[in-house]
Amino acid sequence: MMAKEPITVTDPGIVAAEAAVRAARGDLTATVDALAARLDPRVKAQEAATAAKTAVHDAQGLLSGHGFPAEDPKRSRNVKLLAGAVLGTVALVAILVIRRR
């Protein structure tokens, strides 16, 4: 039995379509890989830990008189959220202590 020879297509339209399909597959693969990397729980956990450490560092700067971080509005927001959470927790504990008396 004879082995089949590969089919060679020389029609420029088909060749261009195949090239477009290969390019689209490459783009799709890159997109899926990027999404998988962004949604990886380990990456998300690391990002959250880094943001928390940065917020604590920025809050320490605020308490020592350096003010809010001016270079990044998100960092300023995180400091305000952290300060609000701490103040809310202190207020809640104070209310609970007062009510028990």
C-alpha positions as a LaTeX table, in Angstrom:
\begin{tabular}{lrrr}
\hline
Residue & $x$ (\AA) & $y$ (\AA) & $z$ (\AA) \\
\hline
Met1 & 0.00 & 0.00 & 0.00 \\
Met2 & 1.31 & 3.44 & $-0.88$ \\
Ala3 & 1.61 & 6.19 & 1.70 \\
Lys4 & $-0.48$ & 9.23 & 1.01 \\
Glu5 & 1.45 & 12.32 & 0.08 \\
Pro6 & 0.56 & 15.51 & 1.92 \\
Ile7 & $-1.73$ & 17.81 & 0.04 \\
Thr8 & $-0.13$ & 21.06 & $-1.01$ \\
Val9 & $-2.43$ & 24.00 & $-1.44$ \\
Thr10 & $-1.23$ & 26.81 & $-3.62$ \\
Asp11 & $-4.40$ & 28.88 & $-3.77$ \\
Pro12 & $-3.40$ & 32.25 & $-2.20$ \\
Gly13 & $-6.82$ & 32.67 & $-0.58$ \\
Ile14 & $-6.58$ & 29.33 & 1.22 \\
Val15 & $-2.96$ & 29.93 & 2.22 \\
Ala16 & $-3.93$ & 33.35 & 3.66 \\
Ala17 & $-6.92$ & 31.84 & 5.49 \\
Glu18 & $-4.71$ & 29.14 & 7.04 \\
Ala19 & $-2.21$ & 31.78 & 8.14 \\
Ala20 & $-5.03$ & 33.82 & 9.69 \\
Val21 & $-6.32$ & 30.75 & 11.55 \\
Arg22 & $-2.82$ & 29.99 & 12.87 \\
Ala23 & $-2.41$ & 33.61 & 14.01 \\
Ala24 & $-5.83$ & 33.57 & 15.69 \\
Arg25 & $-4.96$ & 30.33 & 17.49 \\
Gly26 & $-1.72$ & 31.89 & 18.73 \\
Asp27 & $-3.58$ & 34.98 & 19.96 \\
Leu28 & $-6.21$ & 32.85 & 21.67 \\
Thr29 & $-3.57$ & 30.73 & 23.36 \\
Ala30 & $-1.78$ & 33.83 & 24.62 \\
Thr31 & $-5.06$ & 35.28 & 25.92 \\
Val32 & $-6.05$ & 32.08 & 27.71 \\
Asp33 & $-2.58$ & 31.81 & 29.26 \\
Ala34 & $-2.72$ & 35.43 & 30.45 \\
Leu35 & $-6.19$ & 34.92 & 31.97 \\
Ala36 & $-5.11$ & 31.73 & 33.69 \\
Ala37 & $-2.12$ & 33.51 & 35.18 \\
Arg38 & $-4.25$ & 36.44 & 36.40 \\
Leu39 & $-6.88$ & 34.18 & 37.95 \\
Asp40 & $-4.42$ & 31.80 & 39.63 \\
Pro41 & $-5.30$ & 31.70 & 43.36 \\
Arg42 & $-1.62$ & 31.78 & 44.34 \\
Val43 & $-1.10$ & 34.95 & 42.31 \\
Lys44 & $-4.23$ & 36.53 & 43.81 \\
Ala45 & $-3.09$ & 35.63 & 47.34 \\
Gln46 & 0.35 & 37.11 & 46.70 \\
Glu47 & $-1.19$ & 40.31 & 45.31 \\
Ala48 & $-3.46$ & 40.62 & 48.37 \\
Ala49 & $-0.54$ & 40.07 & 50.75 \\
Thr50 & 1.56 & 42.66 & 48.94 \\
Ala51 & $-1.32$ & 45.18 & 48.99 \\
Ala52 & $-1.87$ & 44.60 & 52.72 \\
Lys53 & 1.83 & 45.06 & 53.51 \\
Thr54 & 1.92 & 48.23 & 51.42 \\
Ala55 & $-1.20$ & 49.60 & 53.14 \\
Val56 & 0.29 & 48.94 & 56.59 \\
His57 & 3.56 & 50.60 & 55.55 \\
Asp58 & 1.66 & 53.59 & 54.17 \\
Ala59 & $-0.45$ & 53.80 & 57.36 \\
Gln60 & 2.74 & 53.87 & 59.41 \\
Gly61 & 3.93 & 56.72 & 57.21 \\
Leu62 & 0.65 & 58.54 & 57.80 \\
Leu63 & 0.97 & 58.14 & 61.57 \\
Ser64 & 4.57 & 59.37 & 61.53 \\
Gly65 & 3.56 & 62.58 & 59.74 \\
His66 & 4.43 & 61.74 & 56.14 \\
Gly67 & 0.82 & 62.03 & 54.97 \\
Phe68 & $-0.92$ & 59.95 & 52.35 \\
Pro69 & 1.12 & 58.47 & 49.49 \\
Ala70 & 0.89 & 61.01 & 46.67 \\
Glu71 & 2.29 & 58.86 & 43.88 \\
Asp72 & $-0.58$ & 56.36 & 43.73 \\
Pro73 & $-4.25$ & 57.16 & 44.41 \\
Lys74 & $-5.00$ & 53.48 & 45.03 \\
Arg75 & $-2.46$ & 53.41 & 47.84 \\
Ser76 & $-4.09$ & 56.46 & 49.44 \\
Arg77 & $-7.46$ & 54.75 & 49.17 \\
Asn78 & $-6.07$ & 51.59 & 50.77 \\
Val79 & $-4.69$ & 53.60 & 53.70 \\
Lys80 & $-8.07$ & 55.25 & 54.19 \\
Leu81 & $-9.82$ & 51.87 & 54.07 \\
Leu82 & $-7.37$ & 50.40 & 56.57 \\
Ala83 & $-7.79$ & 53.38 & 58.89 \\
Gly84 & $-11.57$ & 53.13 & 58.58 \\
Ala85 & $-11.52$ & 49.42 & 59.37 \\
Val86 & $-9.33$ & 49.99 & 62.43 \\
Leu87 & $-11.51$ & 52.85 & 63.67 \\
Gly88 & $-14.66$ & 50.83 & 63.06 \\
Thr89 & $-13.24$ & 47.89 & 64.99 \\
Val90 & $-12.21$ & 50.13 & 67.89 \\
Ala91 & $-15.68$ & 51.73 & 67.95 \\
Leu92 & $-17.37$ & 48.32 & 67.91 \\
Val93 & $-15.23$ & 47.04 & 70.77 \\
Ala94 & $-15.90$ & 50.23 & 72.74 \\
Ile95 & $-19.66$ & 49.86 & 72.23 \\
Leu96 & $-19.57$ & 46.22 & 73.32 \\
Val97 & $-17.55$ & 47.06 & 76.44 \\
Ile98 & $-19.89$ & 49.89 & 77.40 \\
Arg99 & $-23.01$ & 47.72 & 76.89 \\
Arg100 & $-21.66$ & 44.95 & 79.14 \\
Arg101 & $-21.34$ & 47.32 & 82.08 \\
\hline
\end{tabular}
